[in-house]
Amino acid sequence: MKKLELRWYQSKALTMLYDWFSKNPEGHVCINAPGGSGKSVIIAAIVKDALQNWPETRVLMLVHSKTLIAQNAAKLREIWPNAPMGIYSAGLKRRCITEPITYAGIGSVAKRAQELGHIDLCLIDEAHAISNEEAGQYRKLLKELAAINPNIRYIGLSASPYRLGQGMVTDGDDALFDDIIEPVTIAELLEDGYLAPLRSKHTTLLLNTDGVAKRGGDFVAGALERAVDTSDNNIAAVDEIIRRAEDCKSWMIFCTGISHCDHITQLLVDRGVNAAAVHGGILDTECDRRIEAHKSGEIACLVSVGKLTTGYDNPLIDLIAFLNPTESPGRYLQCAVRGMRPVYAPGYELSTRENRFLAMKMGVKPNGCKVLDFAGNVARHGPITAIEPPSKAKKGEGEARTKGCPNCAEIVSQACRTCPTCGHEWPAPEKVEKPLHLANDDIMGIEPTEMAVTGWAWRKHTSRTSGKEMLSCTFYGGLADPIVTEYLPVLHEGFAGEKARRQVISIALKSGADDLSDDLTEMAKALTASQAPALLKFKRDGKFHRVIERVWNG
């Protein structure tokens, strides 16, 4: 059996999961794992641990996509070549249901609970596809499996554990999952060199959705396609994509419907671009051929609707075009992360952050992936590092949170004064007597917010999910400024703990806190009594804040 080398956050995911199960003898949990974090590795590690520790365990891995079944199964085989695994998927033409481990498509086994029999552990990839109500294929199958084994446990995995009209996967009386654990964020993966950045650009064409009907919180598909799929829009979009593609070699374009897909594809082909459509109106075998041709570089551009928003892993993608306006933050996120797989140049040892960044810079897409946002999705939802999950109650539309550079069209925060790409400077705004507010910015959330610090308070904090003790520091500003709390897991093992300990040592030196005790309560008292920084730079990271820099006077 191949030794499983987990990245620090994958190990953290397992630790958090097993801690959660040890504290919750009943119930089900979902792991929020960003796209590109290696969900297939996490799944394989859970499956391997289960069978090694409890050989009689029967495991079922469910997902709605044959592509993800194949990817997840291949990863388990890579890690555990002799794993007793069967695959049940009509799309893959495999129908083995007798092994202790079954990787299956929900569409293929939805009515086969009795054949599956006693299942101890069920993992569901792309768990946001499960309804929070007692409805749908997933809920029907899982209910029948629970009738066979009332002690079955469910583990979900999702990069976006929420959906329009339902909120988080834990919301509601009938929700399947009781809790969500988040071992790592997109921002942390970027900071560590495990994901490549996106560079979003405003476009000359902006698709107009005024008057388009909505249902379930998102645009009605047919009405949206009729509004967007016009000859003028399509010609303008295709010409601008080609003009802005520059040296980009692997493109993805997301459309609103099958006809829209076909029209955009034909315009690209007419202009000499080797493009192909991938959608539900094309035979699966032909879609698979086109996808493989895109991965190999034979096809330069895939134009898609519905097919490739999850599960498509092609690190070469260096240009994404949004022609698909959406009110769904999950769909927006899933499309965006298609371009975030890094490509490392060969010959580099990737065990250190510095080497990963160097190998990425020397790879085939050193500047990351360009995003052309004809749909206004970046302005609609904000940066992907700070997406606000939907709630059941629809929120009103807010003001635009981004702006475009007049020189290079880079999308940046409304608060940005100097374009990070070309150096263009905006005039300073007129001073008004109002406090600073956090501003969502470009697709990556690059520009931090600054806050004058009036005080801080350190405490010993116990994690509600893992039960582990750590330090927390709360920074205070003006009356209207947000309260920013930073968590430092100084007692954790691995990279996260080492990083937190280095941060505390650095803070103690700058704040004048001497001879810190090993006791967290005493350490917190000493740090609270020391000199707080004068200025804090931070960014929104989901529902929390992430501290970027602490600045002391002098």
N, C-alpha and C positions, 0 to 999 in steps of 0.2 A: 504494500500500500504506500502510495506516495505521501511523503511528509507534507502536511498542509501548512504553508507559510501564510499566515494571516497578516494583513495590515493592521495598524494599531486600532483603527476605528471598527474593523471587522471583529477583532477580539473584544472590543468594548461592547459591540452589539450582542455577542454571545453572553458576556458577563451580565449585562443589563437584563437580557432575556431570562437567564437562569435565576438571577436574583428575583425577578418579578414572579416567576413560577414558584420559587421557594416561599415567597410571602403571600401568594395567592393560590391556595390549593384548588380553587375553582375559577373559571373564567377564561377569557381569551384575549390575546394581545396582538397589536399590529406594530411592526417595526417600520418606522419612517426612514427609508434608505434612499438618498438622492440618486438620480440617474447617473450611471458611471461609477457608482461606489462598489459595484461587484455584488449585486444581490444573489447571483447564481452561486458565488463562493460562500456567502452566508448560508444560503439554503443547503448547499452540500455539506457544510460544516455541521449544521444542526442535524441533518440526516445521519451523517457518519457518527456523531456523538451518541445519538439515540440508539442506533443499532449496536455500537460497541459497548455501551453501558447496560443496555437492556436488549439482549439478542432476540427476544421474542416480540419485540415491538413491530407493529405494522404501520407503515408510513404512506401517506398519500400526498403528492404534490399536485395541486390544481392550478391551471391558468387557462385563459380563454384563447391564447394564440399558439398555433403549432410552432411558430418560430421560437417562442420562449420555451416551449416544451423541449425542443431540440437543443437550444442553448443551455438550459439548466441541466438537462440529462448529460450533455457532453462535458460539462464542468464536473459533474459527479464522477463520470467515468475517468476523467483526467486525474482527479484527486484519489479516486478509489476504483481502480480498473476492474476489480472483481466484485463490485457492489452487486448484491442480489436485487437488481432493478429490472422492472418491466415497464414498457411504454404502452399506453392505451390512447391512441389518437387516430381518428379516421383520416385526418389530413396527412399524417405521416405514414399511413397504411401499416400501423402497428397495433396489435390488439392482445397484448399480454397483461393479464390481470392477476396472475397467481403468485408473483414474487412478493417478498416482504416489503419491498419499496415499489410504489407505482407512481410514475410521472404521467399525468393524464390531462386531456383537454376536457373542460367542463361540458362542452357540447357533445362529447363522445360518451361520457359516463353519467350524465345527468339523471338517466333513468336506470342506472345499474347499481344502486346501493346494495341490493342483496348479493350481487356478484362480488362487489368489493368486500362485503362482509365486515368483520371486526377491524376497525381502524383505530389506532391509539393516538396518532398524531397526524394532523392534516395541515399542511402548509399551503397558503393561497397567495400566489404571486399576483401583482397588480390588484391588490385587495380592494381598492377603491371601486372596482366594478361590482362589488357585492352591495345589494340594496340594504339600507338601514331598516327596511320594513320586511315583513314575512312574505316576500314575493320574489319571483325569479328563479332561474335554474340553480344558482348557487344555494340559495336558502332552502329550496326544496330538497336538494341532495344532502346538504349538511344536516337538516332536520332528520332525514331518514337514517343517516349514519349515526346520529346521536341516539336514535331509538334502538339501534343495534348495540351501541356501546355508550351508555350515558356518561362515561368518564373521558370521552374523547376531548382532546384539546386542540384548538385552532390557533395557528400563528399566521398572521397576515404580513405581507411585505408590500410597500408602496412608496413611490417617490412623491406622491401627492395624495395623502390619506384623507381625501375629502371629495365632495362632488356637489354640483349646483343643485339647489332645492333640498338637500339633505344635510349639508354642513359636514362636520368631521365624521369619520367612520364610527365614532363612539356616541354620536348624538342620537337622542330618541330612546324611547322605552324599549323598542324592539331591535336596537342595534346589536350586531353580532359581537363586536369587540368592546371590551371593558376599559381598555387603556391603550395608549400609544407611547412607545419609547423611541427616542431620537438619539442614536449614538453619534451622529455627525451631521453637519450642515453643508450645504453647497459652498458657503464662504470658507469653511475649514478645509474642504477638499481643494479649493482653488489656492488657498494660502499654502498648502502643503505640496502643490504641484501634481495632484492626482487628477485634476480636471483642467482643460484648456479654457481660456477666457473667450467670451463673446464680445464683439464690437458692433453695437447697434447704430444704424444710420437712419435719420429721417429721409424720406423720399419725396421727390417732386410730386408724385401722384399719391394722394391719400384717398382710399376707398370710402365712399359715403354710405353710412348705414342709417341715416335719418329716415324715420318712418318704417323701418323694417320690423315686422312683428316679432315678438318674443314668446317663448313657451318654456316653462320650467327654468326661467332665468336666463336662457340663452336665445340667440336668434333662431327663428324658425328656418330650417335648412333650405327649403324651397324658396322662401321669400328672400333670404340672404343671397342665394345664388342668382336669382333674377336681378337683384340690385347690383351685384358685383360683376357678373359675367356679361359685360357688354363689349362690343368691338372696340370702342374708344379706350375703355379701361384696360383691356387685354393688350392692345398694341402698345399703349403707353407703359404698362408694367413690364412687358417683355423687353422693350427697347431700353428701358432704364436698368433692368437687371443685367442685360448684356453689357451696357456701358459701364456699370459699376463693378462688374465681376472682376475686371482687371486681370490679375494673375491667378484668380481662384480656379481650381481644377475640378472640384467635386461639389455639385450643387444639389440642394433640395428645395422644392417649392411646394408650399401647402396651399391647397385650393378649397373652394366651398362646396363642390359637387362634381359628379362624374363629367357632365358636359363642360364645366369650367376647366377641369383637368385636361380634357381632350383639346379644347380650344387653345389653352396655353401651350400645350405640348406641340401642337401643329405650328403655331407661330414661331416657337423656338427652332423647330426643324427647318421651317422655311428660311430662317436666318442663319442656317448652317451649324446650329448647336446639336450635338448628338444627345437628344433627350428622349425619354420614354415615360409614359404614364403608368401608374400603379394604382388600381382602384378595384372596387367590387364588381365592375362590369367586365373584367378581364379574367380569364381562366387562371386559377391558382398556379398551375405549372408555368404559365407564361410570366406571371408576376414574379415567381421565384427566379426564373431565368434572368429577368431584367434586374432584379435586386442583386443577384450574384455578379452580373455584368457591371453594375454600378460600383460594387465593392472592389472589383478588379481594375476599375478605371476605364473599361471598354465603353461604358455609357457615362457621359459627363454629368447629366442632370436627371434626377427622378422628380416627377410631378405627381403629387399624391393627394388623396383625400381619404381619411379614415384608416388607411392601411399601415402607415409607418409612424404613427404618433407614439407607439410603445414598442419596445422590443427590437428596434432596428439599430444594430450596433455597427457603425462604419466610421472608424476614427478619421478617415480621410476627408470627411465633410468639412469644407471651409467656407461655404456660403449657404445661408438659409434665407428664403424670401417668404414672408407672411403675406399671402393673398386671402387669408381666412380670418376675418374679424370674428372674435369670440369673446363672450362674457365669462367663459369658464377659465378660471385661473389654472386649473389642473391641465386643461388642454393646451393652454399657452405654455405652461412649464414643460409639458411632455414634448411639445414641438421644439422648444428652444434648446433643450439639453441634447438633442440629436447632434448638435455641433460641438459638444464639449468633451468628447473623448480625445485625449491627448495622443499625439504621435511622437514617440521618443526616437531619436536617431540611434542606430545600433552602436554598440561598443561602449555604452555608458553603464556603470553600476548604479542602479536606481534606488539603492537603500537609503540615500540621504536626500533631503529636500533640495539642497543646492544642485546635486547631480540631476535630479528630475527636471528642474527648471532649465538647466544647461542643455540636457538632452532634448527637451521640448523646443528650446530656441533653435537648436540645430536640426530639428525635424522638418517635415514637409509643410507644416503650417505654423511657422514660428510666431505669428501674430494672432493665433487663435482663429476663430470663425467669425466671418462678417454676417450681420443680420440686417436685411433690408425689410423694414416694417411698413409695408403699404397698408396694412390693416389697422394700424393704430393700437396694436396690442400692448406695446411697451408703455405707452402713455396711459392706457386703460388700466393696466394691472401693476405698473411699477417694476422695479428690478426683481429678477428671479431669486435674489438672495433675501428678499423681504416681502414675499407674496402674502397677502392677507387671505386666509382660507375663507370660503363662502359660508354664510350662515343661512339658516332657513328663511329668515326675513331678508328680503332684498334691500340692499342699501342704496341710497340715492347716489347719483353721479356726482363726482367731485371735480375740482379744478384740475387742469392739466398739470402733471407733475414733472414733465420733462420739456426740454427745448432742443432745437437743432442748431448746430454751429452754422452760420451763414457762409463760412469758407469751405468746410469739408463735410458738413452734414452729420457729424458725429452727434449722437443723442446723449445729452448730459442732464444733470439735475438743473432744475430752475435756479438753484442757489449757486451753481458753478459760475465763477468769474473768468477763468482761463481755460480754454479748450485743451484737454490733455493730449490731443492728437496733433493739432496744427499751431497751437499757441495763441489763437485769436482771443482777444480780451473784450469782455462786455463792460460797458460803463458801470461804475458803482451805482447801486440804487440810492434813491433819495432816502435819507435817514428818517425813520418814523419811530414814534414812541410805542413800540410793541416788542415783545420778547421774541427770541429766536424759536423757530419750530423745526422739527425734523422734516426734511424734504426727501421724498423718494426720488431717485435719480435714474441714471441710465440702466440698461438691461442687466448689468452686473452689480449695480449699487456701489460704484467706485468712490464717489465723493462723500467723505464723512461729514457729520455735523459737529460743530464746535460749541462748547458750553463753558462759560465761566463758572468755576467751582467755588461754592461758598462754604462747603464742609463735606466731610465724609464720615462713615461709620463702618467699622469692621466687625464681623460676627462669626462665630462658629455656626456652620450650616449643615444640616443633615438632608441629603437627597431623599425626596419622597419615593423615587423609583428604585434606586439601588440601596438606600439605607446607609450609604457611605458618608463619612464626615468630610467637610472641606471648609475653606474660608470663603466668605462673601464680603464684598465691599460695595457699599451704597454711596453714590456721589450725588450731592445736592447742588442745584443752581438757583436761578431766580424762581419766583412764585409760579410762573407759567412754564418753566422748563420741565422736561420729563425727569423723573427720578430714575437714574441709571444704576443698575446693580450688576456687578461682575462676579462670577463664580470661579474660584481657583481650587481645583481638586488636588491639593498638595499631597494628599495621602494616597492618591491613586498610583498604580504601577504603570509602566510603559511610558510612551511618548507624552500623553496628556499630563501625567503627574510630573514628569521631569520638566516639561515646559512651564507648568504652574509654579514649581519650586524656584525655577530661574527668575520668573516674573516677580515673585515675592521678595527674593533677595535683592533684585534691582530696585524695587519700590522702597524697600527698607533703607537702602543706601541713599537714595535721593530724598527721602522724607526725614532722615535723621533718626530712624528707629534703630536703636542699638541692642545687641544681646537679646535677640528674640528667643523666647521660650519654645520648647518643643510642644508644649500644651497649646492647643488651638485657641482656647478661651483667653489665655494669657497673651498669646501672640496677637490676637485681635485687639485686646485692650491697649497694648503697646503701639500698634499701628494706628489706632484711632487717635491716640494722644500725640502722634507725630504730625509733621507738616503735610497738609493735603496739597495736591497739585493746584496750580492756578487755573489751568485750562485742561479740558477733557475733549478728545476727539473720539467719536463713536459712530457706529452705523446700526441701523435696525436689522435684526437677524431673526425673522419670524416674529414671534411675540416677545422676544427678548432684545437686549442691546448687546452689541459686541464692541468692547473698548479697543480702539486703534492706537491711541497714544495718550500719555499723561504728561503734561508739561508743567515743570516747576519754574517759578521766577528765580532768576539768578543762576 
